[in-house]
């Protein structure tokens, strides 16, 4: 059953203004999976009551277009691939009818070229990968609401923002100075502006370095970490460094493994607070390396979630989780309690199911599908 609307609590600033009634801020979710809409409702409901958001849920994008054309939402959180009408078409149509709407993508599509096209054509404010961590999605919606208020506040009855909302961090110098010369994962050669805009929408860090470790691209998420020197920083020559000497040795080893053997390598930056997870992967040209940066509470991704995302057996999912933590096949087989021959058989089946042909491609697929979620359930907010 599709979840019903969530209204702000009586007495909330969104319900009562200075002598007048002020309309609550409407947030609409559009996805063709009713189960996901129900999960989103559970995840966002309490924040909606505190923030004064009026939540609406639509499992049919065409019905959503009609409803949101009549009563526009401040923010629309939408999937990209839906039957009958895709998210890009929905956003383009709604923008023509309700120009003030701010759009957030919540999609399982992890192709950067698709992200760039969606952002350029539909003016998307944020781009999250499924499954997104609830706290990060809520923060993204709050940012979108602030953006909507700023764009629409003059001469309107837009409700004031409740006190205590976090301010959006400015773009750090590390991200401002990034160049768009390196090819982006997924192919294509987007412009600097389009490429960086797409990367800045992602809820995890991206750093691209040249063969000597000098930073060529750092998106907003990574740039904020670098600017704050949270375990990672850029030295005077622009080389990506780790604050802890032992972690630096491990990073150098991971780089050599990626460059010399074409394999992904992962490490945890324990000196950061909270600890960071860094995965180093080779890019196709010139010895460049791609670094994914996430906050991490554990070394491996949950096997049950990997199994659900990629339609794997539990044994296959455990092996993929071990490989995505950066260990080689021998260690992954040992960690999973199987022989190397059995692990190879599992890996072949995983390749068939996921459509990849190399371990590095598999790790990239898993990481881009899961990097926007919290790895440890211990980080979930208390109920």
Secondary structure as GFF3:
##gff-version 3
##sequence-region A 1 383
A	DSSP	beta_strand	25	30	.	.	.	ID=ss1
A	DSSP	alpha_helix	34	51	.	.	.	ID=ss2
A	DSSP	beta_strand	53	58	.	.	.	ID=ss3
A	DSSP	alpha_helix	61	70	.	.	.	ID=ss4
A	DSSP	beta_strand	75	78	.	.	.	ID=ss5
A	DSSP	alpha_helix	87	97	.	.	.	ID=ss6
A	DSSP	beta_strand	102	107	.	.	.	ID=ss7
A	DSSP	alpha_helix	112	122	.	.	.	ID=ss8
A	DSSP	beta_strand	126	129	.	.	.	ID=ss9
A	DSSP	alpha_helix	134	152	.	.	.	ID=ss10
A	DSSP	alpha_helix	173	176	.	.	.	ID=ss11
A	DSSP	alpha_helix	192	200	.	.	.	ID=ss12
A	DSSP	beta_strand	205	209	.	.	.	ID=ss13
A	DSSP	beta_strand	215	218	.	.	.	ID=ss14
A	DSSP	alpha_helix	220	228	.	.	.	ID=ss15
A	DSSP	beta_strand	232	234	.	.	.	ID=ss16
A	DSSP	beta_strand	240	242	.	.	.	ID=ss17
A	DSSP	alpha_helix	245	261	.	.	.	ID=ss18
A	DSSP	beta_strand	265	269	.	.	.	ID=ss19
A	DSSP	beta_strand	276	282	.	.	.	ID=ss20
A	DSSP	beta_strand	289	295	.	.	.	ID=ss21
A	DSSP	alpha_helix	303	310	.	.	.	ID=ss22
A	DSSP	alpha_helix	314	324	.	.	.	ID=ss23
A	DSSP	alpha_helix	329	336	.	.	.	ID=ss24
A	DSSP	alpha_helix	340	354	.	.	.	ID=ss25
A	DSSP	alpha_helix	359	370	.	.	.	ID=ss26
A	DSSP	three_ten_helix	377	379	.	.	.	ID=ss27
###
